[in-house]
């Protein structure tokens, strides 16, 4: 952590805006964030057919409909008020209030979940739907309630939810080698977490040990911290949320926050708006660093707008760590030996990130996978973003 950013965060510390505990003004509204996550709920898109499918349980638990299914799930009966719909998995036929009708997409069952065409359900059950480009999710509203449903490409989940590759990218005539770990966030075996060294703020530890002690399959260093201090307490410089619990609060800067909800739908949030997202129950876990690199598929580096003054961030080249989110709800964890922020942004875009942000870099830059370093940090670190995979 260089002098410019240390000064920025020191001002916030003096002002009393960085503390441990709850985010001011959010104590009442965080019950949803503190609840442990259940099975992930997401929809599928079929790009070739131009169709979107949603889990049928969304209709029963959210849209206020009663769903009755045959034991083999071949026949589906959906009742909402006076409306009765009968569907059949694998067949483009339906009955609406006793009248036979054709549908342009057949319901299907996969991995124990039945999916129905969203357009048909919205039309006949009075759902309002709106696509949100930034989060690749569908906002579904009914009866004064709404939910954001992540949408992934049908057939994109594999038996290997975490993969690694090394790739060379080109920017301005220069070549950049990068290590890339890709995580399927909607995979049922995958979960994220964030952790401090020794599970407490103010200490440092080898990235490998942070990962190992938290049973993580993959890990990347996360927020900035007071790396050059001789003090016993090595202050972290950003929000860190784990399992819905606020482990460290930074209310004084606009540095970008990576956050995910109970459903592992991710967002990149400006620091000054993070408290609102946490209060709204959109945060199960989070780490703060910045600057923002890619926004909606476009290079969007503006470090001064986030409060950065350090020349190493504004103009310098150094070892870098970054995370990105693809349009298919995949997390990309990246390290590269030397790049400026604009170069890193172009690397992240070429790697497939639709949204991306920088993490602490330099000697802190580290990437761990399945018991081994891919990129070994040059020093112990304060905290990490973790990927866990159930066997």
Buried (B, 14 or more C-beta within 10 A) or exposed (E): BBEBBBEBBBBBBEEEBBBEEBBEEBEEBBEBBBEEBEEBBBBBBBEEEEBBBBBBEBBBEBBBBEBEBEEEBBBBBBBBEEEBBBBBBEEBEBBBEEEEEEBEBBBBBEEEBBBBBBBBBBEBBBBEBEEEEEBBBBBBBBEEEEBBBBBBBBEBBEEEBBEBEEBEBEBEEEEBEBBBBBBBBBBBBBBBBBBBBEEEBBBBBBBBBBBEEBEBBBBBBBBBBBBEEEEEEBBBBBBBBBBBEBBBBBBBBBBBBBBBBBBBBBBBBBBBEBBBBBBBBBBBBBBBBBBBBBBEBEBBBEBEEBBBBBEBBBEBBBBBBBBBBBBBBBBBBBBBBBBBBBBBBBBBBBBBBBBBBBBBBBBBBBBBBEEEBBBBBEBBBBBBBBBBBEE
